[in-house]
Amino acid sequence: MNSKRINITIPEKNLKEINEFCATEKMGKSQLIREATAQYIASIKKQKEEERRRRDIERAMKIQEQLRAKSKNFPYGKSAVEEIREWRDRNLKKK
């Protein structure tokens, strides 16, 4: 793994906590920062993905409700499922 040296500025209180933690856990500050940033970035990505999925589900539910409202009173007393199956069968036969 190629590494680059960086300079960061953090409050003294945080540096003290880092130093104490690293001494207790017998790990270097660089390792701690690498692992902490990797975990932080992964958790933010997961949080954003979960939020995106939640929005997608809400959108799908809204569309489903709109379709349900429009799908009442199909001709000939058919259910929405029957109508969809017929449409699917008609369109699949065309291919």
C-alpha positions in Angstrom: 0.0 0.0 0.0 1.4 3.4 -1.0 1.2 5.9 1.8 1.4 9.6 1.8 2.3 11.8 4.8 -0.3 14.4 5.7 -0.5 17.2 8.3 -3.7 17.6 10.2 -4.8 20.0 12.9 -6.9 18.7 15.8 -7.8 20.0 19.3 -5.4 19.0 22.0 -8.1 17.1 23.8 -8.6 14.8 20.8 -4.8 14.3 20.5 -4.6 13.4 24.1 -7.4 10.8 23.7 -5.7 9.4 20.6 -2.3 9.1 22.3 -3.9 7.4 25.3 -5.9 5.0 23.2 -2.9 4.1 21.0 -0.7 3.5 24.1 -3.4 1.3 25.6 -4.1 -0.6 22.4 -0.4 -0.7 21.4 -1.1 0.7 17.9 0.2 3.6 16.0 -1.7 6.8 15.4 -1.5 6.3 11.6 -3.1 2.9 12.0 -5.8 4.3 14.2 -6.6 7.1 11.8 -6.6 4.7 8.8 -9.0 2.3 10.5 -11.2 5.1 12.0 -11.6 6.9 8.6 -12.3 3.6 6.8 -15.0 2.7 9.3 -16.4 6.3 9.2 -16.5 6.4 5.4 -18.1 3.0 5.2 -20.8 3.9 7.8 -21.6 7.2 5.9 -21.9 5.2 2.6 -24.1 2.6 4.2 -26.3 5.4 5.7 -26.7 7.1 2.4 -27.5 3.8 0.7 -30.1 3.0 3.3 -31.6 6.5 2.9 -31.7 6.1 -0.9 -33.4 2.7 -0.6 -35.9 4.2 1.9 -36.8 7.0 -0.6 -37.1 4.5 -3.4 -39.4 2.3 -1.3 -41.5 5.4 -0.4 -41.6 6.4 -4.1 -42.7 2.9 -5.1 -45.4 2.8 -2.4 -46.7 6.2 -3.7 -46.8 4.9 -7.3 -48.5 1.7 -6.1 -51.2 3.8 -4.3 -51.7 5.9 -7.4 -52.0 2.8 -9.6 -54.4 1.2 -7.1 -56.6 4.3 -7.2 -56.6 4.3 -11.0 -57.1 0.6 -11.3 -60.6 0.4 -9.8 -63.5 -0.5 -12.1 -61.7 -2.3 -14.8 -63.9 -3.2 -17.8 -65.8 -6.5 -17.7 -65.3 -6.8 -13.9 -61.7 -7.9 -14.2 -59.2 -7.4 -11.4 -56.0 -5.5 -11.8 -54.0 -8.7 -11.7 -56.1 -10.2 -14.5 -55.7 -7.0 -16.6 -51.9 -7.0 -16.0 -51.6 -10.7 -17.0 -53.6 -10.1 -20.2 -51.5 -7.1 -21.1 -48.3 -9.1 -20.4 -49.4 -12.0 -22.4 -50.4 -9.8 -25.4 -47.0 -8.0 -25.3 -44.9 -11.1 -24.8 -46.6 -12.7 -27.8 -45.5 -9.8 -30.0 -41.8 -10.4 -29.4 
